[in-house]
Amino acid sequence: MSRVIHSRLTLSRYSSTWRGRCLSTESSKIDEPLKLEEAETVHVPPPPSEKLLVLGGSGFVGSHICKEALNRGLSVASLSRSGNSSIQEPWVNKVQWHQGDLLSGSSWKEALNGVTSIVSCVGGFGSNSYMYKINGTANITAIRAAAEKKVKRFVFVSAADCGVINYILQGYYDGKRAAETELFVRYPYGHVILRPGFIYGNRRVGNMELPLGVIGSPLETVLQHAKPLSQVPLVGPLLTPPVNVTAVAKVAVRAATDPVFPPGIVDVHGLLRYSQQK
Ligand SMILES: NC(=O)c1ccc[n+]([C@@H]2O[C@H](COP(=O)([O-])OP(=O)(O)OC[C@H]3O[C@@H](n4cnc5c(N)ncnc54)[C@H](OP(=O)(O)O)[C@@H]3O)[C@@H](O)[C@H]2O)c1
């Protein structure tokens, strides 16, 4: 048994992420039982040079991502048209707030200076052409600029397919998928696409807080066990479980900063699974 583990550790020497830890084991003593703590996740605070830019950090999901990233010791900046947050909590003062419109001019690109990873929460609703622009064009512009500035990782908060609703919100979904395609091309190894369904949590609208969890939380509990039903064409996607905004924020920050987080699409069930990991 110990020999098997030993050979796995020897193989894993070739992984740069684990190199330091593997080389510190006394691998010549093959008959001694090796400690399984080698396989455990170690939470090391990110180096101070890590800077996360949240596109749309003033919004519902973006503000939770800013807060989660600060809690994880990152340096955090946000870019949005309003340029600030309506939330009055102490953590807000630790975010570097940039004002700029991804669909207008290029001065917003200054916000990319020194940034190592990006999470984009830019999106919205309106006419089909507006939805395509805000969900698609704005994000495509950001992805291209980030790639030019050599930002290492780009996480995109996209959206799960919604069956028949896709036809009604065509500009929204076409825009999301166009941005995803751009991300595959520009960030083949450094992208993560999150595809949540309905995101619940306390949502601020003006001076009011809407407790969306009153509906979202029980629905999540019921629907996460109905995965086969969600695969029924057209209507199945309507049964996609809602997900808590804090879970989305946790996975987004991890995807943006953990070099071994695999690139690709994370669906709702993946979001729920990753968010339950420590
Ligand atoms: N909430 C959900 O249930 C849900 C479900 C699935 C997917 N999503 C996706 O998750 C993302 C975040 O959703 P959310 O509910 O947090 O939306 P939100 O509250 O409306 O936030 C959108 C953010 O994007 C910024 N923004 C919009 N247009 C911009 C532009 N041209 N340039 C720069 N910033 C811009 C907004 O700030 P300004 O208005 O100040 O610019 C705001 O900070 C969206 O892409 C959405 O499609 C949300």
The ligand as an ORCA input file, in Angstrom:
! r2SCAN-3c Opt
* xyz 0 1
  N     -29.385     37.303    -10.451
  C     -29.669     36.111    -10.977
  O     -30.604     35.402    -10.563
  C     -28.821     35.587    -12.103
  C     -29.025     34.278    -12.575
  C     -28.195     33.769    -13.588
  C     -27.185     34.559    -14.121
  N     -27.016     35.839    -13.653
  C     -25.950     36.639    -14.247
  O     -25.074     37.043    -13.214
  C     -24.534     38.328    -13.517
  C     -24.764     39.259    -12.324
  O     -26.157     39.352    -12.068
  P     -26.738     40.392    -11.026
  O     -28.079     39.896    -10.650
  O     -25.719     40.680     -9.973
  O     -26.915     41.683    -11.953
  P     -26.839     43.218    -11.522
  O     -27.130     43.392    -10.083
  O     -27.677     43.958    -12.501
  O     -25.312     43.576    -11.774
  C     -24.790     43.867    -13.047
  C     -23.524     44.686    -12.863
  O     -22.962     44.980    -14.139
  C     -22.648     46.380    -14.196
  N     -22.717     46.792    -15.594
  C     -23.774     46.670    -16.443
  N     -23.472     47.154    -17.635
  C     -22.190     47.578    -17.588
  C     -21.298     48.171    -18.529
  N     -21.678     48.439    -19.802
  N     -20.041     48.490    -18.137
  C     -19.647     48.241    -16.867
  N     -20.442     47.684    -15.931
  C     -21.697     47.355    -16.287
  C     -23.708     47.013    -13.297
  O     -23.342     48.265    -12.749
  P     -23.803     49.650    -13.424
  O     -25.263     49.510    -13.738
  O     -23.466     50.694    -12.428
  O     -22.965     49.722    -14.638
  C     -23.764     46.005    -12.156
  O     -22.704     46.248    -11.243
  C     -25.244     38.803    -14.771
  O     -24.417     38.598    -15.881
  C     -26.470     37.915    -14.855
  O     -26.888     37.728    -16.186
  C     -27.793     36.358    -12.663
*
